[in-house]
Amino acid sequence: MRFQNTMTAIVGALALTAVAGALPTRASPEKPSGSTPAAKEDPKPAQDLKATIGKPAPDFELKDLDGKTVKLADYKGKVVVLEWFDPTCPACGWAYGEGGPLRTMPEELKKKGVVWLAMNSAGAEFGGSDVKKNQEFAKKNGMTSPVLLDPKGEVGRKYGAKTTPHMYVIDAKGVLAYMGGLDNAPYGKVEGDKRIVYVEDAVKAVLDGKKVETPETRSYG
């Protein structure tokens, strides 16, 4: 009797299992077909791009020694020269001194409609950022170009400025055409057979609508 009861129980259990296996399983809920896809990253803003020959020059907005705001975009349609500058730098003192290449170059190029901007990226902890020192240097050396203050060095980093002076020429379309040294004669010592005035040559080329022959050189300072 016990055995019969046991067998009956086993048979019943097997039958229930078979029935359960035959029943359809409930599918797990699917994601709605109209679900929002992952957002794509926005392209890098133009103002965050690094300076590259043949590409638009990074825009900037800085204040001059009088507190006036100056934007690169304000000079669209003009050839612009950027000169990284520091009044306490010996190379700048030499370049703007008697017989130095910057004593007359900025004024000569400005007569041709070129915009010349001196860029000071010295931090607040350095003497070169002091407004009075910049004004005194400008007065002493007959410097009439605006000096733009970049105390956090943000614009300097965008352009990859390493020395003072470090030169950049931007054509009338806002494209960077040249970056590097003033010439191949640091402190007046010519490297090679003859002096090559890279900045003046680059400006002449872009004013004539021609390609700059040597678009990138080593800066010195």
C-alpha positions in Angstrom: 0.0 0.0 0.0 2.8 2.3 0.9 4.6 1.4 -2.3 1.4 1.9 -4.4 0.8 5.3 -2.8 4.5 6.3 -3.5 4.2 5.3 -7.1 1.0 7.3 -7.5 2.7 10.4 -6.1 5.7 10.0 -8.5 3.5 9.5 -11.5 1.5 12.6 -10.6 4.6 14.7 -10.2 5.9 13.7 -13.6 2.6 14.6 -15.2 2.6 18.1 -13.6 6.2 18.6 -14.8 5.2 17.6 -18.4 2.3 20.0 -18.4 4.4 22.9 -17.0 7.0 22.3 -19.7 4.4 22.4 -22.4 3.2 25.9 -21.3 4.7 28.9 -23.2 7.2 30.9 -21.3 6.6 34.6 -20.8 8.9 36.7 -22.9 10.9 39.4 -21.1 9.8 42.9 -22.0 11.6 44.4 -25.0 12.9 48.0 -25.1 10.5 50.2 -27.0 11.6 50.6 -30.6 11.4 54.4 -30.3 13.9 54.7 -27.4 16.3 57.7 -27.6 19.8 56.8 -28.9 22.9 57.9 -26.9 23.6 61.6 -27.5 26.6 62.3 -29.7 29.5 64.5 -28.5 29.3 68.0 -29.8 32.2 68.9 -32.1 35.0 71.0 -30.5 34.1 74.7 -30.5 36.3 76.7 -33.0 37.6 78.9 -30.2 39.1 75.8 -28.5 41.1 74.7 -31.5 44.9 74.8 -31.5 46.8 77.1 -34.0 47.6 75.1 -37.1 49.0 76.4 -40.4 46.4 76.5 -43.1 43.5 76.5 -40.5 41.5 79.3 -39.1 43.5 81.1 -36.4 41.9 80.6 -32.9 39.8 83.6 -31.9 40.4 85.5 -28.7 39.1 88.4 -26.7 41.6 90.3 -24.5 42.0 93.7 -22.8 44.7 96.1 -23.7 46.7 98.2 -21.3 43.9 100.8 -21.1 41.3 98.2 -20.4 39.8 98.2 -23.9 38.5 94.9 -25.2 40.1 93.7 -28.4 38.9 90.7 -30.4 40.7 89.0 -33.3 37.4 88.8 -35.1 37.3 92.6 -35.2 40.1 92.5 -37.8 38.4 90.2 -40.3 39.5 91.2 -43.8 42.9 92.4 -42.6 46.3 90.8 -42.4 47.2 90.4 -38.7 50.6 89.9 -37.1 50.7 88.5 -33.5 53.9 89.0 -31.6 54.2 87.3 -28.2 55.9 89.9 -26.0 57.2 90.5 -22.5 58.8 93.8 -21.5 61.2 92.1 -19.1 62.5 89.6 -21.7 66.1 90.4 -22.9 65.2 89.2 -26.4 62.3 91.7 -26.6 64.6 94.5 -25.3 67.1 93.7 -28.0 64.5 93.4 -30.8 62.9 96.8 -29.9 66.3 98.4 -29.2 68.4 100.5 -31.6 69.1 98.5 -34.7 66.8 95.6 -33.6 64.3 94.1 -36.1 61.2 95.3 -34.2 62.4 98.9 -33.9 60.7 99.8 -37.2 59.1 96.6 -38.6 55.7 97.0 -37.0 55.3 100.6 -38.2 56.4 99.8 -41.7 53.9 97.0 -42.0 51.1 99.0 -40.5 51.6 101.5 -43.3 50.6 98.7 -45.6 47.3 98.1 -43.7 48.6 95.3 -41.6 47.4 95.0 -38.0 50.1 94.4 -35.4 49.2 93.1 -31.9 51.6 92.5 -29.1 50.5 89.5 -26.9 51.6 89.4 -23.3 50.9 86.0 -21.7 53.0 86.5 -18.6 51.2 85.4 -15.4 50.4 87.7 -12.6 53.3 86.2 -10.6 55.8 87.5 -13.2 57.0 91.1 -13.5 56.2 91.2 -17.3 52.5 91.3 -16.6 52.7 94.6 -14.8 50.8 97.3 -16.8 53.1 100.1 -15.8 56.2 98.1 -17.0 54.5 97.5 -20.3 53.6 101.2 -20.7 57.2 102.2 -19.8 58.7 99.8 -22.3 56.4 101.0 -25.0 57.2 104.7 -24.3 60.9 104.0 -24.2 61.0 102.1 -27.4 58.5 104.0 -29.5 56.1 101.0 -29.5 52.6 102.0 -30.7 51.0 98.6 -31.2 48.4 97.5 -28.7 49.6 95.3 -25.9 47.0 92.6 -25.1 47.1 91.0 -21.7 46.6 87.2 -21.4 47.4 86.7 -17.7 46.1 83.1 -17.5 48.1 82.2 -20.7 45.0 80.7 -22.3 45.5 82.4 -25.7 49.3 81.6 -25.5 48.5 77.9 -25.1 46.0 77.9 -28.0 48.7 79.3 -30.2 51.5 77.2 -28.7 53.6 80.3 -28.0 56.9 79.3 -26.5 59.2 82.3 -26.6 59.1 86.1 -26.6 59.0 87.1 -29.4 57.1 84.3 -31.1 55.5 85.4 -34.3 52.2 84.6 -36.1 50.9 85.9 -39.4 47.1 85.6 -40.1 45.8 86.3 -43.6 42.8 88.4 -44.5 40.5 85.3 -44.4 41.5 84.6 -40.8 43.7 81.6 -41.7 47.1 81.1 -40.0 49.8 81.5 -42.7 53.0 81.6 -40.7 54.3 80.8 -37.2 57.8 81.0 -35.8 60.8 83.3 -35.5 61.2 86.9 -36.7 64.0 85.9 -38.9 67.0 83.5 -38.9 69.2 85.9 -36.9 68.7 85.5 -33.1 70.3 88.6 -31.4 71.6 89.6 -34.8 73.6 86.5 -35.5 72.6 85.1 -38.9 72.2 81.4 -39.1 73.2 80.3 -42.6 74.4 82.3 -45.6 72.1 85.3 -45.4 69.4 86.8 -43.2 65.9 85.7 -44.0 63.1 88.0 -42.7 60.4 85.3 -42.2 57.7 87.6 -40.9 58.1 90.3 -43.6 58.3 87.6 -46.3 55.1 86.0 -45.0 53.2 89.3 -44.8 54.3 90.2 -48.3 53.1 86.8 -49.6 49.7 87.0 -48.1 49.2 90.6 -49.2 50.1 89.5 -52.7 47.7 86.5 -52.4 50.5 84.0 -52.6 51.4 81.0 -50.5 54.0 81.5 -47.8 57.2 79.8 -48.9 58.3 78.9 -45.3 55.2 78.7 -43.2 56.8 77.4 -40.0 60.2 78.1 -38.4 61.8 77.8 -35.0 61.1 80.8 -32.7 63.8 82.3 -30.5 63.8 84.5 -27.4 
